[in-house]
Amino acid sequence: MSRTVLRRAILTVIVVAFSLTVTYAVLAASGPGDNTSAAAPAGDAPSTAGAAYTANIKITGPTTQFHNTVAAKYNYAFGKESPFLPSNAMSANGQFISPKSFPTAEYCGHCHKAAYHQWRESVHSNSFRAPWYLKNVNMLIDEKGVQFSRHCEGCHNPVALLSGDLTQGMPKKRPFEDEGITCSTCHSIQSTDATGTGSYVMGIPAVLVDEKGEPVTRQVSDAEILAHLDRHSKAVMRPLYKTAEFCAACHKAAIPTALDDYKFLRAFSVYDEWQGASFTKQSPLPFYRKDSVSQCQTCHMPKNDEAAEDPGAKDGRFASHRWLGGNSLMPAYYHYDEQAKKLADFLRNGPDGKGVLNVDIFGLEKENAAATSTDNVEIAPLGLTHFAIAPGETLTADVVIQNKGIAHSLVPEQRDFYESWVDFVVKDEAGKVLAESGFIKPDGELDPSAHSFTNRLINTKGELNDIHQIWHNRVLAYNNSIQSGRSQLARYRFRLPKNAKGKYTITATVKYRRFNQHFVDYAMADDPTMPGSKKYPMPVMEIATETRTLYVGDNPPVQPGPDENKEWMRWNNYGIALLDAQQYAASVHAFERVAALRPDYADAFTNMAVVEISWERYDDAKANLAKALTLLPNDPRALYYRALVERNAGQVDEAIADLEAVVAAYPRSKDGWRELGFSRYQKHDYPGARDAYEKLQSIDPDDLAAHYQLAILYRRTGDKARAAIENAKFTDQKDDPTASEYALQFLGKHPEVAAESVVWHTHDLTGDKKAPQKIHYTYIPGAGF
């Protein structure tokens, strides 16, 4: 790897590591005539940073004999007021719950046979017994103690957590471990919040309520349930279960100080990603707009006729209890063939059959143009543009991957050992592979320089946390996931043979497998005969693919395929990808092409303004926002960005008016409330700013700006206790700028990974010792730029 690329990688890490600290220092100091707000007073912070995250469970009612027995020998490692930390779970009465209180799934399956069958093949039912999970959590137990496994088990095995089983002296083999997340755990949850890491309140399980509506906690016969189906429904169903907030309790997670003895680190934010996506209609900022709202259940628990005979079915349709997602190893390991088939279809086609990703080989960059210029020429969009290529020519393919059908990122959750990547292949007419990026090596490992949608977790030794030892995490070296509704650009440089003739194909395929081979080798070392081992490799799924044919000589336009995006959308996705790659001039040009193709499309002009604001060319954004608002009056998306331009120009009153219109139209817009809070703060409207940030916290309890600003605002309004709590949260959650050193150590040792950490890079498949550093673009009419 060149020194230039390494320097760019190092700069990227430093910028990321310092960005939040610098941002909030600047924000706090920018109030007019106010120099006292650079930091909330550290002296007000509680002595234990992060203590405000604890569940603070209070025991209510008389204690049960079971609770007293467990409490007498329980390791209250994190204080008696927080018995379940590092999980945020709690019981409704603050007491331990006997595992015998939870009816088994088999019991529920007496009547709900179809649901039981689906559940048994799901990830939920196998959440505790999978060998790779047990290997990982037992490593934590062996290293730090069983009490720390509460962090994991709050979601993987709630019965173990809430029964007090996770303490010293308890047997490792538990009678309820085969059920993982069983029917009665989900259907006994009373409330959740968006803190995550098991942020639910578990009631005493009941499958029936009495005539007064009180839960019946004794054993209930099938006959009693069948005689009172209405009371059964009241006992096991709540409106909460049909919301994304229900799923947020576990599908958002953090590594708290109680686990890593360091500080709060966000692990994953699937719920937050969903909340900000177009699927929710809760934010005006996504690049595309949806016609309807999708909850988590819309995709992962769709109603269908697969279980039409289930007693819970309505009009012959029943919510799926398969929870199809990304765990392709689970059905292979347990030989759940039905689940495996449905999961493969889900990953390719999505719940609506329209696919979850779009792969577009958008353009070709020619280094040695047929013209006399030595500058690069971009031929785009490929397929619609006439061009010619010559033998021996060096080309770079621009591949745009669009996350069009997932309401969260690709890849969500534990990206450090999940594995999704682009396999790019160049073949001649006989099918011979001339170049490839993203191949699987003979030892099962992925090509280390593949373009992958992953991250790298780095520990205090500057080394990769290669087997998910999250309690040693310090920093992300990079994160290449694609957020919902956005696009990413992967570039591949290759050379045609000097004697090339006829046709060649270039194919880009997004592939996926559950884990990287290194982790599976560790996890399956005790059982090398099972799927996932080198002898029986993990299933590799193909999510989306595209092939383009190149002819040596003349290449006329071709008819677009039936599933190919319209030309304006191809340019739009390319512009989004260029924006995220910080190629601002090229991004503006791409959106200009969108506007030329669709002059009535307001978002084309707003998109140009988004780029110009990112480029800090606020004045350039004004005209585009004015055009967008002419085409779509009072559009909240354009108003949001206009407010940023107005505030930058000192027009704070105008910015506040626009942002108030945004939150009126989108009352759960986190970005709207955050910017409104800061704009009011600039006006010294401290009560108004406080109200905006409190509203923001009601949507996202972990918003860093809200913690910071509320620490200041509470202190100024005399509420020192709440100021101290917010200051403690900010102190714990803010980035540690010194952690970038660990990432730099790792990137310096791994040039193939360092290249991936740079937002604009090329996968060079030519074998050249030094790829050209100078890149210019020459615009050819009708052929892009």
Secondary structure, 3 states (H helix, E strand, C coil): CCHHHHHHHHHHHHHHHHHHHHHHHHHHHCCCCCCCCCCCCHHHCCCCCCHHHCCCCCCCCCCCHHHHHHHHHCCCCCCCCCCCCCCCCEECCCCCCCHHHCCCHHHHCCCCHHHHHHHHCCCCCCCCCCHHHHHHHHHHHHHHCHHHHHHHHHHHCHHHHHCCCCCCCCCCCCCCHHHCCCHHHHCCEEEECCCCCCCEEECCCCCCECCCCCECCCCCCHHHHHHCHHHHHHHHCCHHHHCHHHHHCCCCEEECHHHHCCCCEEEECHHHHHHCCCCCCCCCCCCCCCCCCCCHHHHHCCEECCCCCCCCCECCEEECCCCCCCCCHHHHHHCCHHHHHHHHHHHHHCCCCCCCEEEEEEEEEECCCCCCCCCEEEECCCCCCCEEECCCCEEEEEEEEEECCCCCCECCCCCCCCEEEEEEEEECCCCCEEEEECCECCCCCECCCCEECCEEEECCCCCECCCCCHHHCCEEEEECCECCCCEEEEEEEEECCCCCCCEEEEEEEEEEECCCHHHHHHHCCCCCCCCCCCCCCCCCEEEEEEEEEEECEEECCCCCCCCCCCHHHHHHHHHHHHHHCCCHHHHHHHHHHHHHHCCCCHHHHHHHHHHHHHCCCHHHHHHHHHHHHHHCCCCHHHHHHHHHHHHHCCCHHHHHHHHHHHHHHCCCCHHHHHHHHHHHHHCCCHHHHHHHHHHHHHHCCCCHHHHHHHHHHHHHCCCHHHHHHHHHHHHHHCCCHHHHHHHHHHHHHCHHHHHHCCCCCCEECCCCCCCCCCCCEECCCCCCC
